[in-house]
Amino acid sequence: MVTAMDIDFDFTETLRVGLSDGGDFADIFLERRWVTSIVCEDDRIEKIVTGLDAGVGIRVTRNARSAYAYTNDFSRENIYETMKLPEAPAVR
């Protein structure tokens, strides 16, 4: 599994992909956080759940309209493909 700490791609080139179809602005959000939830009932711990939330979000703005796409696959190819998604009709 590739994690946010293993990202190996050029952020500048990724933003260029997002702007290649006429976007005015593009940005990238990276998130990686550990989550722990503890459920207590009747003064007893009933459940403990832990996990990792990680992903890449991409926003492209054109003519004051924005579109957003995200993925939890940190591969270079997938991030580039995700970067193209906000170029959908929502921002045209």
C-alpha positions, 0 to 999 in steps of 0.5 A: 500500500502506498501512503501519503508519506510515499508520494513520489510525483511532481506537484507542479506538473500535477497542477499543470495537468489540472490547469491544462484545459483552461482552469484559472486555479488548481490546488491539491489537498493531502491528508493522512491521519490516524483515527481512534474511536472508543465507545463506552456504555454503562461505564464499560468500554464496548468497542475500540476502533482504529484506522488510517484516513488518507487521500488526495483531493484536487480542486480546479476553479474556472470562471468562479466555478469550482469542481473537486475530485479525490482519491485514496490511491497515491500512485502517480498515474492515479493522481494525474487521472484524478487531476483531470476529473475536475475538468468536467462540465461543472467548470466549463 
